[in-house]
């Protein structure tokens, strides 16, 4: 069997897991939305006792908001329900809670799936990643912007504010009518919901509860997306060599988390399965992984080993691995010395 045939066979093995289960989907809505709203209410009531207690409850609520996002994410892939209209309705509602317009994010994320790991098609729905050569050739302003962007404090601290409050509030150029309308309706619903909550409990109380939940869940979401594509021995290729299945299995990590965190993050740690077949609902990802023999040796990271990813800044095309800025400086210095040596031997 050729490499191409093996890849096609692996893709076909996902078919049994691509079927959504209405009962499981509804149960997931109940055991996710119910606790989230309850925790939000408890966080609000705890303001009269201790803000430390409020923050503690907010951390747990933020975990459930991440889980709500996974439901939204599945709806965008039409994998949460068999019915497309049901996916759109639930996806739009959960998008309001997570501050993401359904159609807009669906488009960008589908582009991400179709181009993940493709060096010639970066820029939509992914983390800004430069190669060592691109970084060396970039203007100082671009290098400075890139270093600020990839700084963990900026990415995880300011990132949620930019992504959720700014980037997703505007339609992309060329967006179709239904996408534009959905973005407008989502923005209006978010503004209306927030205005109502400020009126009902006061803007100070609302910010003191919603602020930590928003920032913590946003940072967690960005971190998950970052480490699932930024890890040792990842996969990046130019377009003529890029392969979808290899990009999924080798360029998307298996983030092995403790069971509680795995549950709160909706099994998204099985990211290689998700990229291999986006139609697999989140509650089938684990089974798809452990019941497929060929996937038992995929790139696996744990919480402790994932922290190494904070040092990964640039993609080294020669070494086929991530590296830091030091490698770019060393490479530039070596080239400079080589040119100087060549010039010195010329007659």
C-alpha positions in Angstrom: 0.0 0.0 0.0 1.4 3.4 -1.0 1.7 6.4 1.3 -1.2 8.1 -0.5 -3.4 5.0 -0.1 -2.5 4.7 3.6 -3.6 8.3 4.1 -6.9 7.8 2.3 -7.5 4.6 4.3 -6.9 6.5 7.6 -9.4 9.2 6.5 -12.0 6.5 5.8 -11.5 5.0 9.2 -13.0 8.2 10.7 -16.4 7.6 9.0 -18.1 5.6 11.8 -17.3 8.4 14.3 -18.7 11.2 12.1 -22.3 10.5 13.1 -23.7 12.9 15.7 -26.0 11.5 18.5 -29.0 13.8 19.2 -29.3 12.6 22.8 -25.6 13.1 23.6 -25.7 16.5 21.9 -28.7 17.6 24.0 -27.2 16.2 27.2 -24.0 18.1 26.5 -26.0 21.3 26.1 -27.7 20.7 29.4 -24.6 19.8 31.4 -22.7 22.7 29.9 -25.1 25.7 29.7 -26.8 24.8 33.0 -23.7 24.8 35.2 -22.4 27.9 33.4 -25.4 30.0 34.1 -25.5 28.7 37.7 -21.9 29.6 38.3 -22.3 33.0 36.8 -25.2 33.7 39.2 -23.2 32.3 42.2 -20.2 34.5 41.2 -22.6 37.5 41.2 -24.1 36.7 44.6 -20.6 36.1 46.0 -19.7 39.8 45.4 -21.3 40.6 48.7 -19.1 38.2 50.6 -15.6 38.2 49.0 -14.2 39.1 45.6 -11.6 36.3 46.0 -14.6 33.9 46.2 -16.0 35.6 43.1 -12.7 35.0 41.2 -12.6 31.4 42.3 -16.0 30.8 40.9 -15.2 32.7 37.8 -12.3 30.4 37.0 -14.6 27.4 37.0 -17.2 29.3 35.0 -14.5 30.2 32.5 -13.9 26.5 32.0 -17.5 26.0 31.1 -17.4 28.9 28.7 -14.5 27.1 26.9 -16.8 24.1 26.7 -19.6 26.2 25.3 -17.1 27.4 22.7 -16.4 23.8 21.7 -20.2 23.3 21.1 -20.2 26.5 19.0 -17.1 25.1 17.2 -18.9 21.8 16.4 -21.9 23.6 15.1 -19.7 25.5 12.7 -18.5 22.2 11.3 -22.1 20.9 11.2 -21.0 18.0 13.4 -23.1 18.7 16.6 -26.4 18.0 15.0 -27.4 16.2 11.8 -29.7 19.1 10.9 -27.9 22.1 9.5 -30.6 24.5 10.7 -30.2 23.2 14.3 -26.4 23.7 14.0 -27.0 27.3 12.9 -29.4 28.2 15.6 -27.4 26.6 18.5 -24.2 27.9 16.9 -25.5 31.5 16.7 -26.7 31.3 20.3 -23.5 29.9 21.7 -21.6 32.4 19.5 -23.4 35.2 21.3 -22.3 33.8 24.6 -18.7 33.4 23.4 -18.7 36.6 21.4 -18.1 35.0 18.0 -20.3 35.6 14.9 -21.3 32.1 13.6 -20.9 32.5 9.8 -17.8 34.7 10.0 -15.9 32.4 12.3 -17.1 29.4 10.3 -15.5 30.8 7.2 -12.2 31.6 8.7 -12.0 28.3 10.6 -12.8 26.3 7.4 -9.9 28.1 5.7 -7.7 27.2 8.6 -8.5 23.5 8.2 -7.9 23.7 4.5 -4.5 25.4 4.8 -3.1 24.4 8.2 0.6 23.7 7.8 0.7 25.1 4.3 3.5 27.7 4.1 2.1 29.3 1.0 -1.4 29.8 2.4 -1.0 31.2 5.8 -2.9 34.2 7.2 -6.5 33.2 7.8 -7.7 31.7 11.0 -4.2 30.8 12.3 -1.5 32.0 14.6 0.9 34.4 12.8 4.0 32.3 12.1 7.1 33.3 10.2 10.0 31.1 8.9 13.5 31.9 9.9 14.3 33.3 6.5 11.1 35.4 6.4 12.0 36.9 9.8 15.6 37.6 8.7 14.3 39.3 5.5 11.5 41.3 7.2 11.7 45.0 8.0 12.6 45.9 11.5 9.0 47.1 12.1 7.6 43.8 11.0 10.1 41.9 13.3 9.2 44.2 16.2 5.4 43.6 15.6 6.0 39.9 15.3 7.9 39.7 18.6 5.2 41.7 20.4 2.5 39.5 18.9 4.3 36.3 19.9 5.0 37.5 23.4 3.1 35.2 25.8 1.8 38.2 27.9 0.5 39.9 24.9 -0.9 36.8 23.2 -2.6 35.5 26.3 -3.3 38.8 28.0 -4.3 41.2 25.3 -5.1 38.5 22.7 -8.6 37.8 24.1 -9.5 41.5 24.0 -8.3 41.9 20.4 -9.8 38.7 19.1 -13.2 38.9 20.8 -13.9 42.6 21.1 -12.3 43.9 18.0 -11.4 41.4 15.3 -14.7 39.6 15.2 -16.9 42.6 15.3 -16.4 43.5 11.6 -17.2 41.6 8.5 -14.4 40.5 6.2 -14.0 41.9 2.8 -16.1 39.9 0.3 -18.4 38.4 3.0 -21.7 37.2 1.6 -25.0 38.8 2.7 -26.0 36.0 5.1 -22.6 36.3 6.8 -22.8 40.1 7.1 -26.3 39.9 8.5 -25.3 37.2 11.0 -22.4 39.4 12.2 -24.7 42.4 12.6 -27.3 40.4 14.5 -24.7 38.8 16.8 -23.2 42.2 17.6 -26.6 43.6 18.3 -27.5 40.6 20.5 -24.2 40.9 22.5 -24.8 44.7 23.0 -28.4 44.1 24.0 -27.5 41.3 26.5 -24.6 43.3 28.0 -26.8 46.4 28.3 -29.6 44.5 30.0 -27.2 42.9 32.5 -25.6 46.3 33.3 -29.1 47.6 33.9 -30.2 44.6 35.9 -27.2 44.3 38.3 -25.2 47.4 37.7 -22.2 47.8 35.3 -19.7 47.5 38.1 -21.0 44.1 39.2 -21.4 42.9 35.7 -17.7 43.8 34.8 -16.5 42.3 38.0 -18.1 38.9 37.1 -17.9 38.9 33.3 -14.5 40.4 33.1 -12.5 37.6 34.7 -14.6 34.9 33.0 -14.0 36.5 29.6 -10.3 37.0 30.1 -9.6 33.6 31.6 -11.6 31.6 29.0 -10.1 33.7 26.2 -6.6 33.1 27.3 -7.3 29.4 27.7 -8.8 29.2 24.2 -5.9 31.0 22.6 -3.4 28.8 24.5 -5.2 25.6 23.3 -5.1 26.8 19.7 -1.5 27.8 20.0 -0.1 24.6 21.5 -2.1 22.4 19.2 -0.1 23.7 16.2 3.1 25.0 17.8 5.0 22.0 19.1 8.2 20.1 18.6 8.4 18.2 15.2 5.2 19.9 13.8 4.4 19.9 10.1 4.8 22.8 7.6 5.4 22.4 3.9 5.2 24.5 0.8 2.0 24.1 -1.3 3.4 21.6 -3.8 4.5 19.2 -1.1 1.6 19.9 1.4 -0.7 16.9 2.2 -4.0 17.3 4.1 -3.8 14.0 6.1 -0.1 14.6 7.0 -0.9 18.1 8.1 -3.7 16.8 10.3 -1.9 13.9 11.9 1.6 15.4 12.1 0.8 19.1 12.3 -2.0 18.9 15.0 -1.0 17.6 18.4 -2.7 15.2 20.7 -2.8 17.4 23.9 -3.1 14.8 26.6 -4.8 16.6 29.5 -6.1 15.5 32.9 -9.6 14.1 32.6 -11.3 17.1 34.2 -9.6 19.5 31.8 -10.3 17.1 28.9 -14.0 17.2 29.7 -14.1 21.0 30.1 -12.2 21.5 26.8 -14.6 19.2 25.0 -11.9 16.7 24.0 -10.3 19.3 21.7 -6.9 17.9 22.8 -7.5 15.2 20.3 -6.8 17.8 17.7 -5.3 15.5 15.2 -8.6 13.6 15.0 -10.5 16.9 14.6 -8.2 18.0 11.7 -8.3 14.6 10.1 -12.1 14.7 10.1 -13.9 17.9 11.3 -17.3 16.1 11.1 -16.5 14.0 14.1 -18.4 15.6 17.1 -16.3 16.4 20.1 -17.8 13.5 22.2 -16.5 10.9 19.6 -12.9 12.3 19.3 -11.5 10.1 22.1 -13.0 6.9 20.8 -11.8 7.7 17.3 -8.2 8.1 18.6 -8.0 5.0 20.8 -9.7 2.7 18.3 -7.4 3.6 15.4 -4.1 1.7 15.6 -2.3 4.0 13.2 -2.8 7.0 15.5 -1.2 5.6 18.6 2.1 7.2 17.8 1.0 10.7 16.8 2.8 13.8 18.3 1.7 13.8 22.0 2.2 16.6 24.4 1.2 17.0 28.1 0.5 20.2 30.1 4.1 20.2 31.3 5.7 19.5 27.9 3.4 22.0 26.2 5.1 24.8 28.2 8.2 24.3 25.9 6.1 25.8 23.1 6.4 29.2 24.7 10.0 29.2 23.4 9.0 28.4 19.9 9.0 31.5 17.7 10.0 30.7 14.2 9.7 27.8 11.8 13.1 26.5 10.6 12.5 25.0 7.1 15.9 23.3 7.1 15.5 21.6 10.5 11.8 21.1 10.0 11.1 22.3 13.5 10.3 25.3 15.6 13.1 27.4 17.0 13.7 30.7 18.8 15.0 34.1 17.7 18.5 33.1 18.6 18.6 30.7 15.7 17.7 33.5 13.3 20.4 35.7 14.6 23.0 32.9 14.4 21.9 32.1 10.8 22.2 35.7 9.8 25.6 35.9 11.4 26.8 32.8 9.6 25.6 34.1 6.3 27.4 37.4 6.9 30.6 35.7 7.8 30.3 33.4 4.7 29.9 36.4 2.4 32.8 38.2 4.1 35.0 35.1 3.6 34.0 34.8 0.0 34.8 38.5 -0.6 38.2 38.2 1.0 39.4 35.4 -1.3 38.4 37.2 -4.5 41.4 38.5 -6.5 
